[in-house]
Amino acid sequence: MAKFNIVIPILALFLMVSTGLADESFEVEISPSALSEDVYGEDPISPSPYSGEEFDEAAPPMTEEDNYVRECALVLGQDCGSQIFYGIFYDQSVNTTCCRKLVYMGKDCSDILVKSVLKYPGLGKFDPSKAYEKSGKVYEKCVGLYGDEGEAPSPSIF
């Protein structure tokens, strides 16, 4: 289901671009007077009830593990990260460029990225044991293509 949810917006964006709906000539201008019109019988520019106190605290700092995950993800990049995600969780193929990046990134990074995906509820429900098994198979297949010579030392969390 998660795959279907991702495909629909991508398809919609493709259709908008190909039909010209995303073209700059399709912009709609809103005049300042339209913003001040009383459409619902209320003052549209009323003060917000938000006092600001609820969000005064800064976000918690990133942990060492968060930094490690970020560094691993940067090695893959967005395109290869997506391809490897679909390779592990949806049995799709991984091209040679992404396979080489996976081997270069290293097994430790691969495992912690899978762990991070499994923690994120928005990506669907996956069986952890199957995910780690499939991740290992994808990684070993890539190592079989490139050997360990492409592997760089994984960033250390400690």
FIVODO-612628 format. One record per residue (C-alpha): residue in one letter; x, y, z. Coordinates in steps of 0.02 Angstrom, whole numbers. Example, Ala and Ser with C-alpha at 12.3 -4.5 7.8 and 13.67 -1.06 7.14 Angstrom:
A  615  -225  390
S  684  -53  357
//
This chain:
M  0  0  0
A  143  120  40
K  213  92  -134
F  45  137  -210
N  37  295  -102
I  205  351  -172
V  164  310  -353
I  5  416  -362
P  88  585  -320
I  233  548  -438
L  112  504  -577
A  9  660  -542
L  165  770  -549
F  218  688  -713
L  46  720  -788
M  46  901  -729
V  215  934  -808
S  176  842  -969
T  8  930  -993
G  73  1101  -946
L  -27  1120  -786
A  133  1149  -689
D  185  1284  -813
E  219  1459  -746
S  81  1528  -858
F  -44  1432  -751
E  -12  1542  -599
V  -159  1621  -511
E  -136  1793  -437
I  -229  1837  -278
S  -254  2021  -250
P  -230  2095  -76
S  -413  2148  -76
A  -466  1965  -98
L  -372  1922  61
S  -464  2052  162
E  -640  2009  102
D  -760  1948  235
V  -807  1782  154
Y  -873  1688  305
G  -938  1832  409
E  -777  1837  510
D  -622  1944  507
P  -506  1839  395
I  -350  1916  470
S  -389  1887  653
P  -250  1863  779
S  -193  1686  808
P  -238  1604  974
Y  -62  1530  977
S  42  1609  1114
G  208  1535  1058
E  244  1457  1227
E  211  1278  1170
F  357  1277  1047
D  486  1385  1135
E  599  1235  1169
A  721  1189  1032
A  716  1017  953
P  823  892  1046
P  1000  881  978
M  1042  739  860
T  1112  585  944
E  1272  500  887
E  1164  366  806
D  1064  500  712
N  1226  575  647
Y  1288  402  596
V  1126  367  501
R  1139  536  415
E  1320  505  362
C  1274  333  294
A  1127  404  197
L  1237  540  122
V  1352  407  48
L  1205  330  -46
G  1119  490  -99
Q  933  506  -131
D  920  407  -293
C  1021  257  -234
G  942  265  -62
S  770  249  -141
Q  826  110  -257
I  904  9  -116
F  749  39  -8
Y  640  -34  -147
G  766  -173  -174
I  755  -226  7
F  573  -194  48
Y  489  -222  -121
D  605  -348  -209
Q  655  -229  -348
S  826  -233  -431
V  973  -123  -382
N  1080  -53  -522
T  1269  -70  -524
T  1303  111  -475
C  1195  97  -320
C  1264  -75  -282
R  1440  -5  -283
K  1386  137  -166
L  1307  9  -49
V  1468  -91  -40
Y  1569  68  -16
M  1452  122  123
G  1478  -42  216
K  1375  -174  305
D  1363  -78  469
C  1285  71  381
S  1169  -41  283
D  1107  -124  442
I  1078  38  535
L  983  113  388
V  868  -38  386
K  845  -19  574
S  799  164  548
V  671  122  414
L  591  -8  526
K  572  124  663
Y  480  245  548
P  293  203  551
G  252  307  397
L  340  185  282
G  225  39  317
K  235  -119  420
F  379  -233  377
D  433  -393  461
P  603  -349  538
S  676  -524  518
K  629  -528  333
A  694  -351  308
Y  864  -392  384
E  873  -555  286
K  832  -468  122
S  953  -326  163
G  1091  -454  191
K  1052  -538  25
V  1055  -373  -70
Y  1218  -325  15
E  1301  -494  -19
K  1246  -489  -201
C  1330  -319  -218
V  1487  -381  -129
G  1488  -527  -252
L  1493  -401  -394
Y  1624  -285  -322
G  1709  -378  -180
D  1760  -288  -24
E  1882  -174  -116
G  1746  -43  -136
E  1707  -43  48
A  1759  107  150
P  1766  101  338
S  1595  143  409
P  1583  300  514
S  1599  256  698
I  1462  293  823
F  1576  280  971
//
